[in-house]
């Protein structure tokens, strides 16, 4: 009888967590899926056992109740919050807590979800960032800095202390697709008039299906190490807005940054949902190479443009661009 692998997933109610559940539940060799989050997922599938649980609380007893083969940490604060301490608490301490639980339960394959934002967007970046590129993040962008810090400390130390564990790190770039509206950048690009820095660089996406499918591929093939998850090709922001029907409003950074930061401080979400620091990702290069994941046998189903087109189609069908929306 073919072995079926039981999977433990944190952040199961989030954008990526839901996609992991959807794609993994279609696999014949995946058994039980145990998912935790602080809120219930919008949809539960047949093989899913959901447990309401904060990643900052002890997870070891939850894992011990099931024979877990694969553990995936996908619980992070992706949307930028005004409460920086909360973001760091969930991202940093939640990850440490997850790794401790994996160690106590002797999980054989542990996957940590990082991000290509861990490299940081910098003027001196090479044309393509391989997995051995330095992890520098961007000052003021907590999400990317936390990803870099975790990989350089807690995650690295865990895999060094447990060489018997098959450890995988996935670094997706911006994840796009029909659910990109759940990302602050996606919602920004839904507006009719989109403020952007004048010195924009080409951008890279990966489709949400490819993220989940490549993660499954690495687990099923027992692949160790770090892997960039990024589709072929890039797009300019003007090309994106041509597809969504939006109008770009390029503004010199010297003027845009203080205006945007003021709107952020005043919580004017109809203007911006993020401070100015993350705009480095639009202004400076940080294109990731996907050679390593391809060499591991994975083939992407979508290019960058094709991934964005699946989002743009929804935007064009939504008349209240820039408002709060709920898609199913």
HUVENVEN-V801081 format. One record per backbone hydrogen bond with DSSP energy under -0.5 kcal/mol. CO is the residue of the C=O (numbers start at 1). NH is the residue of the N-H. If there is no record, write none. Layout:
# HUVENVEN-V801081
CO,NH
CO,NH
This chain:
# HUVENVEN-V801081
5,31
6,69
6,70
7,34
8,72
9,36
10,74
11,14
14,18
15,19
16,20
17,21
18,22
19,23
20,24
21,25
23,26
24,27
27,30
29,5
29,31
32,7
32,34
33,35
33,49
34,9
35,51
36,11
36,12
37,53
45,48
47,33
48,50
49,35
51,37
51,53
54,57
59,63
60,64
61,65
62,65
63,66
66,68
69,109
70,8
71,111
72,10
72,74
73,113
74,76
76,78
82,84
83,87
84,88
85,89
86,90
87,91
88,92
88,93
89,93
89,94
90,94
91,95
92,96
93,97
94,98
95,99
96,100
97,101
98,102
99,103
100,104
101,105
102,107
103,106
108,166
109,71
110,168
111,73
112,114
112,170
114,172
115,118
116,119
116,120
118,137
119,136
120,122
122,125
128,130
129,289
130,133
134,136
138,141
140,142
141,145
142,146
143,147
144,148
145,149
146,150
147,151
148,152
149,153
150,153
150,155
150,156
151,156
153,157
154,158
155,159
156,160
157,161
158,162
162,165
165,167
166,110
166,168
167,225
168,112
169,227
170,114
171,229
172,116
174,176
174,206
176,208
177,180
179,182
180,183
183,187
184,188
185,189
187,190
188,191
192,247
193,195
194,249
196,251
198,200
203,235
204,174
205,231
206,176
207,211
208,212
209,213
210,214
211,215
212,216
213,217
214,218
215,219
216,220
217,221
218,223
219,222
225,169
227,171
228,230
229,173
232,304
235,203
236,240
237,241
238,242
239,243
240,244
241,245
241,246
247,194
249,196
251,198
252,255
252,256
253,257
255,259
256,260
257,261
258,262
259,263
260,264
261,265
262,266
263,268
264,267
267,269
268,271
268,272
276,279
277,280
278,281
279,282
279,283
280,284
282,201
285,122
287,129
290,294
291,295
292,296
293,298
294,297
303,307
304,308
305,309
306,310
307,311
308,311
308,312
309,313
310,314
311,314
311,315
312,316
313,317
315,318
317,319
319,321
320,323
